[in-house]
């Protein structure tokens, strides 16, 4: 199972191993038990501007977008 980062406003950050379907649900802080939100970081864009014909607008599973020529779709 994947590991996700969460941030408690009182205690700081921690990691949780959980199913993908539960990744966006708040997690209980292991120190205080309070709810903690998942930390999300946007990946940097690689390459230049994309056109509408390269598949950039196609949403894959879990809301991922694929660019034309990506290795996972070829």
Biopython code that builds the backbone (N, CA, C, O; Angstrom):
import numpy as np
from Bio.PDB.StructureBuilder import StructureBuilder

atoms = [
    (1, "UNK", "N", (0.840, -1.182, 0.000)),
    (1, "UNK", "CA", (0.000, 0.000, 0.000)),
    (1, "UNK", "C", (0.890, 1.251, 0.000)),
    (1, "UNK", "O", (1.998, 1.228, 0.535)),
    (2, "UNK", "N", (0.405, 2.329, -0.595)),
    (2, "UNK", "CA", (1.189, 3.556, -0.658)),
    (2, "UNK", "C", (1.254, 4.274, 0.692)),
    (2, "UNK", "O", (0.417, 4.067, 1.571)),
    (3, "UNK", "N", (2.265, 5.115, 0.826)),
    (3, "UNK", "CA", (2.460, 5.936, 2.020)),
    (3, "UNK", "C", (2.097, 7.375, 1.656)),
    (3, "UNK", "O", (2.550, 7.893, 0.636)),
    (4, "UNK", "N", (1.277, 8.021, 2.492)),
    (4, "UNK", "CA", (0.857, 9.401, 2.258)),
    (4, "UNK", "C", (1.295, 10.275, 3.421)),
    (4, "UNK", "O", (1.378, 9.812, 4.559)),
    (5, "UNK", "N", (1.574, 11.545, 3.131)),
    (5, "UNK", "CA", (1.956, 12.524, 4.143)),
    (5, "UNK", "C", (0.726, 13.297, 4.608)),
    (5, "UNK", "O", (-0.116, 13.699, 3.805)),
    (6, "UNK", "N", (0.643, 13.493, 5.910)),
    (6, "UNK", "CA", (-0.443, 14.269, 6.520)),
    (6, "UNK", "C", (0.174, 15.310, 7.436)),
    (6, "UNK", "O", (1.305, 15.145, 7.892)),
    (7, "UNK", "N", (-0.568, 16.391, 7.711)),
    (7, "UNK", "CA", (-0.057, 17.467, 8.536)),
    (7, "UNK", "C", (-1.078, 17.842, 9.603)),
    (7, "UNK", "O", (-2.180, 18.294, 9.291)),
    (8, "UNK", "N", (-0.698, 17.648, 10.875)),
    (8, "UNK", "CA", (-1.527, 18.051, 12.008)),
    (8, "UNK", "C", (-1.175, 19.501, 12.336)),
    (8, "UNK", "O", (0.004, 19.838, 12.441)),
    (9, "UNK", "N", (-2.174, 20.356, 12.499)),
    (9, "UNK", "CA", (-1.905, 21.770, 12.779)),
    (9, "UNK", "C", (-1.219, 21.959, 14.125)),
    (9, "UNK", "O", (-0.516, 22.951, 14.316)),
    (10, "UNK", "N", (-1.404, 21.038, 15.060)),
    (10, "UNK", "CA", (-0.788, 21.162, 16.382)),
    (10, "UNK", "C", (0.546, 20.430, 16.495)),
    (10, "UNK", "O", (1.462, 20.929, 17.150)),
    (11, "UNK", "N", (0.676, 19.265, 15.877)),
    (11, "UNK", "CA", (1.842, 18.399, 16.096)),
    (11, "UNK", "C", (2.825, 18.347, 14.928)),
    (11, "UNK", "O", (3.980, 17.969, 15.123)),
    (12, "UNK", "N", (2.402, 18.713, 13.730)),
    (12, "UNK", "CA", (3.280, 18.651, 12.569)),
    (12, "UNK", "C", (2.966, 17.486, 11.653)),
    (12, "UNK", "O", (1.881, 16.907, 11.702)),
    (13, "UNK", "N", (3.936, 17.156, 10.819)),
    (13, "UNK", "CA", (3.720, 16.145, 9.789)),
    (13, "UNK", "C", (3.983, 14.726, 10.248)),
    (13, "UNK", "O", (4.744, 14.484, 11.185)),
    (14, "UNK", "N", (3.326, 13.781, 9.557)),
    (14, "UNK", "CA", (3.517, 12.355, 9.794)),
    (14, "UNK", "C", (3.085, 11.589, 8.551)),
    (14, "UNK", "O", (2.418, 12.149, 7.680)),
    (15, "UNK", "N", (3.455, 10.323, 8.459)),
    (15, "UNK", "CA", (3.119, 9.472, 7.319)),
    (15, "UNK", "C", (2.135, 8.387, 7.732)),
    (15, "UNK", "O", (2.134, 7.919, 8.871)),
    (16, "UNK", "N", (1.288, 7.998, 6.763)),
    (16, "UNK", "CA", (0.309, 6.938, 6.999)),
    (16, "UNK", "C", (0.295, 6.003, 5.792)),
    (16, "UNK", "O", (0.280, 6.460, 4.649)),
    (17, "UNK", "N", (0.300, 4.712, 6.043)),
    (17, "UNK", "CA", (0.143, 3.714, 4.991)),
    (17, "UNK", "C", (-1.346, 3.403, 4.908)),
    (17, "UNK", "O", (-1.959, 2.954, 5.876)),
    (18, "UNK", "N", (-1.922, 3.654, 3.716)),
    (18, "UNK", "CA", (-3.359, 3.390, 3.551)),
    (18, "UNK", "C", (-3.701, 3.155, 2.101)),
    (18, "UNK", "O", (-2.889, 3.393, 1.206)),
    (19, "UNK", "N", (-4.922, 2.680, 1.877)),
    (19, "UNK", "CA", (-5.384, 2.394, 0.522)),
    (19, "UNK", "C", (-5.564, 3.678, -0.271)),
    (19, "UNK", "O", (-5.814, 4.743, 0.295)),
    (20, "UNK", "N", (-5.433, 3.566, -1.583)),
    (20, "UNK", "CA", (-5.587, 4.725, -2.461)),
    (20, "UNK", "C", (-6.965, 5.350, -2.290)),
    (20, "UNK", "O", (-7.087, 6.575, -2.312)),
    (21, "UNK", "N", (-7.995, 4.546, -2.123)),
    (21, "UNK", "CA", (-9.363, 5.055, -1.984)),
    (21, "UNK", "C", (-9.521, 5.924, -0.741)),
    (21, "UNK", "O", (-10.444, 6.736, -0.678)),
    (22, "UNK", "N", (-8.645, 5.772, 0.248)),
    (22, "UNK", "CA", (-8.736, 6.529, 1.504)),
    (22, "UNK", "C", (-7.750, 7.692, 1.568)),
    (22, "UNK", "O", (-7.690, 8.390, 2.579)),
    (23, "UNK", "N", (-6.984, 7.908, 0.514)),
    (23, "UNK", "CA", (-5.876, 8.863, 0.567)),
    (23, "UNK", "C", (-6.299, 10.290, 0.901)),
    (23, "UNK", "O", (-5.554, 10.997, 1.579)),
    (24, "UNK", "N", (-7.469, 10.737, 0.447)),
    (24, "UNK", "CA", (-7.893, 12.115, 0.685)),
    (24, "UNK", "C", (-8.688, 12.291, 1.974)),
    (24, "UNK", "O", (-8.988, 13.419, 2.365)),
    (25, "UNK", "N", (-9.030, 11.193, 2.637)),
    (25, "UNK", "CA", (-9.746, 11.279, 3.912)),
    (25, "UNK", "C", (-8.794, 11.770, 4.994)),
    (25, "UNK", "O", (-7.627, 11.377, 5.001)),
    (26, "UNK", "N", (-9.257, 12.615, 5.904)),
    (26, "UNK", "CA", (-8.387, 13.037, 7.009)),
    (26, "UNK", "C", (-7.936, 11.823, 7.818)),
    (26, "UNK", "O", (-8.649, 10.824, 7.915)),
    (27, "UNK", "N", (-6.752, 11.927, 8.389)),
    (27, "UNK", "CA", (-6.208, 10.850, 9.205)),
    (27, "UNK", "C", (-6.051, 11.347, 10.635)),
    (27, "UNK", "O", (-5.809, 12.533, 10.857)),
    (28, "UNK", "N", (-6.185, 10.460, 11.593)),
    (28, "UNK", "CA", (-6.000, 10.834, 12.998)),
    (28, "UNK", "C", (-4.513, 10.985, 13.291)),
    (28, "UNK", "O", (-3.716, 10.111, 12.952)),
    (29, "UNK", "N", (-4.148, 12.083, 13.914)),
    (29, "UNK", "CA", (-2.761, 12.327, 14.295)),
    (29, "UNK", "C", (-2.350, 11.282, 15.336)),
    (29, "UNK", "O", (-3.090, 11.041, 16.290)),
    (30, "UNK", "N", (-1.166, 10.651, 15.164)),
    (30, "UNK", "CA", (-0.743, 9.624, 16.112)),
    (30, "UNK", "C", (-0.378, 10.183, 17.496)),
    (30, "UNK", "O", (-0.318, 9.429, 18.467)),
    (31, "UNK", "N", (-0.136, 11.499, 17.593)),
    (31, "UNK", "CA", (0.234, 12.096, 18.878)),
    (31, "UNK", "C", (-0.964, 12.625, 19.656)),
    (31, "UNK", "O", (-1.130, 12.322, 20.838)),
    (32, "UNK", "N", (-1.809, 13.426, 18.979)),
    (32, "UNK", "CA", (-2.924, 14.053, 19.699)),
    (32, "UNK", "C", (-4.289, 13.467, 19.344)),
    (32, "UNK", "O", (-5.268, 13.710, 20.049)),
    (33, "UNK", "N", (-4.362, 12.688, 18.243)),
    (33, "UNK", "CA", (-5.628, 12.088, 17.835)),
    (33, "UNK", "C", (-6.521, 13.006, 17.028)),
    (33, "UNK", "O", (-7.593, 12.593, 16.586)),
    (34, "UNK", "N", (-6.100, 14.246, 16.828)),
    (34, "UNK", "CA", (-6.896, 15.199, 16.063)),
    (34, "UNK", "C", (-6.855, 14.905, 14.571)),
    (34, "UNK", "O", (-5.965, 14.193, 14.106)),
    (35, "UNK", "N", (-7.812, 15.447, 13.811)),
    (35, "UNK", "CA", (-7.833, 15.207, 12.365)),
    (35, "UNK", "C", (-6.699, 15.961, 11.671)),
    (35, "UNK", "O", (-6.400, 17.106, 12.009)),
    (36, "UNK", "N", (-6.079, 15.304, 10.703)),
    (36, "UNK", "CA", (-5.000, 15.919, 9.942)),
    (36, "UNK", "C", (-5.293, 15.773, 8.456)),
    (36, "UNK", "O", (-5.729, 14.717, 7.997)),
    (37, "UNK", "N", (-5.050, 16.837, 7.718)),
    (37, "UNK", "CA", (-5.298, 16.845, 6.274)),
    (37, "UNK", "C", (-4.094, 16.283, 5.528)),
    (37, "UNK", "O", (-2.956, 16.395, 5.983)),
    (38, "UNK", "N", (-4.364, 15.680, 4.383)),
    (38, "UNK", "CA", (-3.293, 15.137, 3.540)),
    (38, "UNK", "C", (-2.499, 16.281, 2.925)),
    (38, "UNK", "O", (-3.073, 17.289, 2.513)),
    (39, "UNK", "N", (-1.202, 16.127, 2.865)),
    (39, "UNK", "CA", (-0.323, 17.102, 2.232)),
    (39, "UNK", "C", (-0.252, 16.761, 0.753)),
    (39, "UNK", "O", (0.101, 15.640, 0.388)),
    (40, "UNK", "N", (-0.587, 17.725, -0.100)),
    (40, "UNK", "CA", (-0.501, 17.515, -1.540)),
    (40, "UNK", "C", (0.476, 18.518, -2.126)),
    (40, "UNK", "O", (0.472, 19.696, -1.769)),
    (41, "UNK", "N", (1.302, 18.036, -3.019)),
    (41, "UNK", "CA", (2.300, 18.873, -3.672)),
    (41, "UNK", "C", (2.108, 18.727, -5.165)),
    (41, "UNK", "O", (2.055, 17.614, -5.688)),
    (42, "UNK", "N", (2.003, 19.852, -5.850)),
    (42, "UNK", "CA", (1.828, 19.816, -7.301)),
    (42, "UNK", "C", (3.164, 19.510, -7.963)),
    (42, "UNK", "O", (4.189, 20.092, -7.609)),
    (43, "UNK", "N", (3.148, 18.612, -8.908)),
    (43, "UNK", "CA", (4.358, 18.283, -9.655)),
    (43, "UNK", "C", (4.671, 19.400, -10.643)),
    (43, "UNK", "O", (3.760, 19.997, -11.216)),
    (44, "UNK", "N", (5.944, 19.681, -10.842)),
    (44, "UNK", "CA", (6.298, 20.736, -11.799)),
    (44, "UNK", "C", (5.968, 20.315, -13.221)),
    (44, "UNK", "O", (5.989, 19.128, -13.549)),
    (45, "UNK", "N", (5.668, 21.279, -14.048)),
    (45, "UNK", "CA", (5.379, 21.019, -15.447)),
    (45, "UNK", "C", (6.696, 20.819, -16.186)),
    (45, "UNK", "O", (7.652, 21.564, -15.973)),
    (46, "UNK", "N", (6.742, 19.822, -17.045)),
    (46, "UNK", "CA", (7.941, 19.547, -17.821)),
    (46, "UNK", "C", (7.641, 19.828, -19.273)),
    (46, "UNK", "O", (6.639, 19.349, -19.803)),
    (47, "UNK", "N", (8.487, 20.593, -19.922)),
    (47, "UNK", "CA", (8.293, 20.888, -21.335)),
    (47, "UNK", "C", (7.581, 22.220, -21.523)),
    (47, "UNK", "O", (7.343, 22.961, -20.569)),
    (48, "UNK", "N", (7.254, 22.498, -22.752)),
    (48, "UNK", "CA", (6.623, 23.768, -23.088)),
    (48, "UNK", "C", (5.118, 23.689, -23.060)),
    (48, "UNK", "O", (4.537, 22.774, -22.477)),
    (49, "UNK", "N", (4.497, 24.653, -23.696)),
    (49, "UNK", "CA", (3.040, 24.718, -23.762)),
    (49, "UNK", "C", (2.511, 23.539, -24.568)),
    (49, "UNK", "O", (3.164, 23.056, -25.493)),
    (50, "UNK", "N", (1.338, 23.094, -24.206)),
    (50, "UNK", "CA", (0.762, 21.948, -24.910)),
    (50, "UNK", "C", (-0.413, 22.391, -25.749)),
    (50, "UNK", "O", (-1.102, 23.358, -25.426)),
    (51, "UNK", "N", (-0.629, 21.673, -26.825)),
    (51, "UNK", "CA", (-1.778, 21.960, -27.668)),
    (51, "UNK", "C", (-2.917, 21.043, -27.282)),
    (51, "UNK", "O", (-2.725, 20.076, -26.544)),
    (52, "UNK", "N", (-4.105, 21.348, -27.783)),
    (52, "UNK", "CA", (-5.270, 20.538, -27.430)),
    (52, "UNK", "C", (-5.237, 19.160, -28.072)),
    (52, "UNK", "O", (-5.989, 18.276, -27.662)),
    (53, "UNK", "N", (-4.380, 18.956, -29.073)),
    (53, "UNK", "CA", (-4.340, 17.670, -29.751)),
    (53, "UNK", "C", (-3.396, 16.675, -29.094)),
    (53, "UNK", "O", (-3.321, 15.531, -29.541)),
    (54, "UNK", "N", (-2.651, 17.076, -28.020)),
    (54, "UNK", "CA", (-1.675, 16.158, -27.445)),
    (54, "UNK", "C", (-2.223, 15.327, -26.300)),
    (54, "UNK", "O", (-1.473, 14.567, -25.686)),
    (55, "UNK", "N", (-3.507, 15.446, -25.993)),
    (55, "UNK", "CA", (-4.100, 14.615, -24.957)),
    (55, "UNK", "C", (-3.980, 15.190, -23.563)),
    (55, "UNK", "O", (-4.326, 14.506, -22.600)),
    (56, "UNK", "N", (-3.504, 16.422, -23.409)),
    (56, "UNK", "CA", (-3.309, 17.008, -22.085)),
    (56, "UNK", "C", (-4.621, 17.135, -21.325)),
    (56, "UNK", "O", (-4.618, 17.128, -20.094)),
    (57, "UNK", "N", (-5.727, 17.250, -22.021)),
    (57, "UNK", "CA", (-7.001, 17.397, -21.345)),
    (57, "UNK", "C", (-7.657, 16.081, -20.982)),
    (57, "UNK", "O", (-8.694, 16.074, -20.318)),
    (58, "UNK", "N", (-7.077, 14.966, -21.404)),
    (58, "UNK", "CA", (-7.656, 13.658, -21.112)),
    (58, "UNK", "C", (-7.369, 13.274, -19.671)),
    (58, "UNK", "O", (-6.206, 13.165, -19.281)),
    (59, "UNK", "N", (-8.400, 13.069, -18.883)),
    (59, "UNK", "CA", (-8.210, 12.680, -17.482)),
    (59, "UNK", "C", (-8.209, 11.170, -17.379)),
    (59, "UNK", "O", (-9.140, 10.507, -17.835)),
    (60, "UNK", "N", (-7.168, 10.631, -16.781)),
    (60, "UNK", "CA", (-7.081, 9.194, -16.565)),
    (60, "UNK", "C", (-7.704, 8.844, -15.226)),
    (60, "UNK", "O", (-8.461, 9.630, -14.656)),
    (61, "UNK", "N", (-7.379, 7.661, -14.730)),
    (61, "UNK", "CA", (-7.903, 7.240, -13.442)),
    (61, "UNK", "C", (-7.328, 8.100, -12.334)),
    (61, "UNK", "O", (-6.204, 8.588, -12.451)),
    (62, "UNK", "N", (-8.060, 8.289, -11.290)),
    (62, "UNK", "CA", (-7.673, 9.096, -10.128)),
    (62, "UNK", "C", (-7.387, 10.548, -10.494)),
    (62, "UNK", "O", (-6.639, 11.219, -9.784)),
    (63, "UNK", "N", (-7.963, 11.048, -11.585)),
    (63, "UNK", "CA", (-7.833, 12.446, -11.953)),
    (63, "UNK", "C", (-6.494, 12.833, -12.536)),
    (63, "UNK", "O", (-6.178, 14.020, -12.613)),
    (64, "UNK", "N", (-5.701, 11.864, -12.948)),
    (64, "UNK", "CA", (-4.395, 12.167, -13.529)),
    (64, "UNK", "C", (-4.565, 12.570, -14.981)),
    (64, "UNK", "O", (-5.373, 11.986, -15.702)),
    (65, "UNK", "N", (-3.805, 13.569, -15.410)),
    (65, "UNK", "CA", (-3.840, 13.980, -16.804)),
    (65, "UNK", "C", (-2.598, 13.472, -17.510)),
    (65, "UNK", "O", (-1.511, 13.470, -16.933)),
    (66, "UNK", "N", (-2.748, 13.046, -18.743)),
    (66, "UNK", "CA", (-1.644, 12.507, -19.512)),
    (66, "UNK", "C", (-1.343, 13.425, -20.672)),
    (66, "UNK", "O", (-2.249, 13.964, -21.307)),
    (67, "UNK", "N", (-0.082, 13.596, -20.939)),
    (67, "UNK", "CA", (0.346, 14.399, -22.076)),
    (67, "UNK", "C", (0.635, 13.463, -23.246)),
    (67, "UNK", "O", (0.962, 12.293, -23.047)),
    (68, "UNK", "N", (0.513, 13.977, -24.450)),
    (68, "UNK", "CA", (0.801, 13.166, -25.621)),
    (68, "UNK", "C", (2.205, 12.602, -25.571)),
    (68, "UNK", "O", (3.152, 13.326, -25.262)),
    (69, "UNK", "N", (2.352, 11.337, -25.866)),
    (69, "UNK", "CA", (3.659, 10.709, -25.879)),
    (69, "UNK", "C", (4.131, 10.214, -24.537)),
    (69, "UNK", "O", (5.278, 9.785, -24.417)),
    (70, "UNK", "N", (3.278, 10.258, -23.506)),
    (70, "UNK", "CA", (3.713, 9.743, -22.210)),
    (70, "UNK", "C", (3.894, 8.232, -22.310)),
    (70, "UNK", "O", (3.188, 7.571, -23.071)),
    (71, "UNK", "N", (4.820, 7.693, -21.558)),
    (71, "UNK", "CA", (5.152, 6.284, -21.652)),
    (71, "UNK", "C", (4.077, 5.369, -21.081)),
    (71, "UNK", "O", (3.993, 4.206, -21.474)),
    (72, "UNK", "N", (3.246, 5.873, -20.154)),
    (72, "UNK", "CA", (2.232, 4.996, -19.562)),
    (72, "UNK", "C", (1.056, 4.750, -20.496)),
    (72, "UNK", "O", (0.307, 3.794, -20.293)),
    (73, "UNK", "N", (0.874, 5.584, -21.508)),
    (73, "UNK", "CA", (-0.252, 5.435, -22.418)),
    (73, "UNK", "C", (0.132, 4.822, -23.760)),
    (73, "UNK", "O", (-0.742, 4.487, -24.560)),
    (74, "UNK", "N", (1.415, 4.676, -24.011)),
    (74, "UNK", "CA", (1.876, 4.183, -25.314)),
    (74, "UNK", "C", (2.006, 2.683, -25.323)),
    (74, "UNK", "O", (2.382, 2.102, -26.340)),
]
sb = StructureBuilder()
sb.init_structure("model")
sb.init_model(0)
sb.init_chain("A")
sb.init_seg("    ")
for serial, (resi, resn, name, xyz) in enumerate(atoms, 1):
    if name == "N":
        sb.init_residue(resn, " ", resi, " ")
    sb.init_atom(name, np.array(xyz, "f"), 0.0, 1.0, " ", f" {name:<3s}", serial, name[0])
structure = sb.get_structure()
